Amino acid sequence: MQNRIYNFSAGPAILPEEVLLEAQENLFSLPGVGMSVLEISHRSKHYDAIHQAAKADLKELLSIPDNYEILFLQSGASMQFSMVPLNLMPPVNKADYIITGTWSKKALKEAKRVGTINVAASTESENFNRIPSQEELKLDPEAAYVHFTSNNTIFGTEWANEPNVGNVPLVCDASSDMLHKKIDITKYGLIYGGAQKNMGPSGLVVVIIRKDLLERSSDSLHTMLNYKIHAENDSLYNTCNVFGIYIFGLVCKWLKKLGGLDAMYAINKNKAKLLYDCFDNSGGYFKGHALPDSRSLMNITFRLPSEELEKKLIAEATKAGFDGLKGHRSVGGLRASVYNAFPTKGVEELVSFLNQFKAQNG
Ligand SMILES: *Cc1c(COP(=O)(O)O)cnc(C)c1O
């Protein structure tokens, strides 16, 4: 096997090696099928087995109750920024949005085209370095739903627990932390995520929606924008992303083999702790962007004493085989994305590298 470098990219991001190897082994011809998964019909019985297994494994991993529908859609999480309000906002035509970063703002922008939006809270004035507290949320009990972003990929903050929104359906963009731990699906009306950060390749969006909310989808909506029609057709109204769903299914199997989402969460907490401990013990040399109670387990954002040192570190890290550490321009500094598939060994090696860099450039 060719050597692989440590890929800290925020997305598309690292996939489990076992998944890549299995896909590689079977790419030319799926066992018992004699065709590549890239060649089979989405209406074939071979594909149906892949589709149903992926749904069943996701259902098992998250203990999704029977009154929820799993949809495999396309056009990225960004399309959900439009589909959520188009389907769920009428007839009330107002919704609450909690703004914790760039992606929440993009979701807000689309929702405003559909109805009246109440920004229930925003931490923008603090450059999104924290998650708002429950007390800060100014929720409208009459809202059609409350939208929040569980993990802020760019800023490196994450909700430790869901906001409490009473009886109003909770809608979540979990694109960068879906499946990083077990969550209680019954708290959600709808949760969605683009697969390319923590669950699979790009081009697939996983949507889990409570079935009663499907009744909100109006017949006047365009077919491809209508959750109810996608649900009635088991996400096969049109040609689905066959390869994306296949890889997503392999990722679910990998998670199950690992011991499920509680086991995954323990690994994720440990990986993040290794890096945050390194910052906290660096005498202020490495400074996390997120406030301690809002720290993300997936995207770890940090700064060095100067931009010059940051550039130097990134250059030396790249040479040493640590790729994708440059932070997003709106935060600056560095970002280590350590999604489910990122190995603990890689985080340990990065921590040694950071400590060594500090010793030489402190
Ligand atoms: C990456 C990302 C998106 C956008 O995903 P696309 O699939 O590119 O549309 C939306 N929300 C969050 C939280 C993200 O991290």
The ligand as an SDF file (V2000), in Angstrom:
LIG
                    3D

 15 15  0  0  0  0  0  0  0  0999 V2000
  -19.6260   21.9920    5.0200 C   0  0  0  0  0  0  0  0  0  0  0  0
  -20.8580   22.4220    5.7310 C   0  0  0  0  0  0  0  0  0  0  0  0
  -22.0290   22.7890    5.0430 C   0  0  0  0  0  0  0  0  0  0  0  0
  -22.0830   22.8530    3.5290 C   0  0  0  0  0  0  0  0  0  0  0  0
  -22.0740   21.6170    2.9810 O   0  0  0  0  0  0  0  0  0  0  0  0
  -22.2560   21.3640    1.3980 P   0  0  0  0  0  0  0  0  0  0  0  0
  -22.4780   19.8970    1.3670 O   0  0  0  0  0  0  0  0  0  0  0  0
  -20.9850   21.8040    0.7490 O   0  0  0  0  0  0  0  0  0  0  0  0
  -23.4150   22.1470    0.9390 O   0  0  0  0  0  0  0  0  0  0  0  0
  -23.1290   23.1350    5.7680 C   0  0  0  0  0  0  0  0  0  0  0  0
  -23.1170   23.1240    7.1080 N   0  0  0  0  0  0  0  0  0  0  0  0
  -22.0220   22.7910    7.8140 C   0  0  0  0  0  0  0  0  0  0  0  0
  -22.0670   22.8070    9.3040 C   0  0  0  0  0  0  0  0  0  0  0  0
  -20.8570   22.4280    7.1480 C   0  0  0  0  0  0  0  0  0  0  0  0
  -19.7610   22.1000    7.8380 O   0  0  0  0  0  0  0  0  0  0  0  0
  1  2  1  0
  2  3  1  0
  2 14  2  0
  3  4  1  0
  3 10  2  0
  4  5  1  0
  5  6  1  0
  6  7  2  0
  6  8  1  0
  6  9  1  0
 10 11  1  0
 11 12  2  0
 12 13  1  0
 12 14  1  0
 14 15  1  0
M  END
$$$$
